[in-house]
Amino acid sequence: MYRFLFKLFKRKKVIEEQDIMKKYLIVGLGNIGEKYANTRHNIGFRILDYFANKETLAFETQKLGDIATYKLKGRTFIFLKPNTYMNLSGKAILYWLTKEKIPLENLLVITDDLNLPFGSIRLKAKGSDGGHNGLRDTQEKLNTTKYNRFRFGISDAFSKGRQVDYVLGEWTQEESDKLKERLDTSAELIKSFVLAGINITMNTFNGK
């Protein structure tokens, strides 16, 4: 009887561990509020909203952010838009990683990047914060630089001393016209990250 119960418990534990490995936290960084909705700094929110609209998902406001869930081929995508504002993004990320028992390697953080040309995509498994406040807080809260990040290029087409205005400014008409194709590619990258893994996705999408 004891041996039977032990095997049953062990099997249940293995199934639970397998379920945990099939869960992914996809985080788009941004600032809450209508005035930030169409700004360059909010591309993380924009990409998740695009994915949600494409797949008919609905975000619900929960603790520290808006959450939407998507299932595909046995994998669970948990989308998070932190409502802590950019500078405290790590607080929400750590909370949801812990709550959902998601391993760090199944985290993907999406953010804007001034150092990349508009629309460029750069996926990395680790790295510095690059001066980005949202990534800096994430690094501090997770106590590591080894987490997956998806940087979306917004270019550095601003004059000296105008960086903040540029980052918090809205897309130009020319940029807006090109965004849909870039958002489509970004949505496919997210699916690839979950289904194919970080290395294959980097090889497929970086520089695309």
Salt bridges, closest charged atoms under 4 A:
ASP49 OD1 - LYS81 NZ 2.64
GLU55 OE2 - LYS191 NZ 3.08
GLU100 OE1 - LYS23 NZ 2.69
ASP112 OD2 - HIS41 ND1 2.96
ASP112 OD1 - HIS132 NE2 2.87
ASP113 OD2 - ARG151 NH1 3.19
ASP129 OD2 - ARG136 NE 3.77
ASP137 OD1 - LYS141 NZ 2.67
ASP165 OD2 - ARG162 NH1 3.08
GLU174 OE2 - LYS178 NZ 3.36
GLU175 OE1 - ARG40 NH2 3.24
GLU181 OE1 - ARG182 NE 2.83
ASP184 OD1 - LYS54 NZ 2.99
ASP184 OD2 - LYS180 NZ 3.19
GLU188 OE2 - LYS54 NZ 3.89
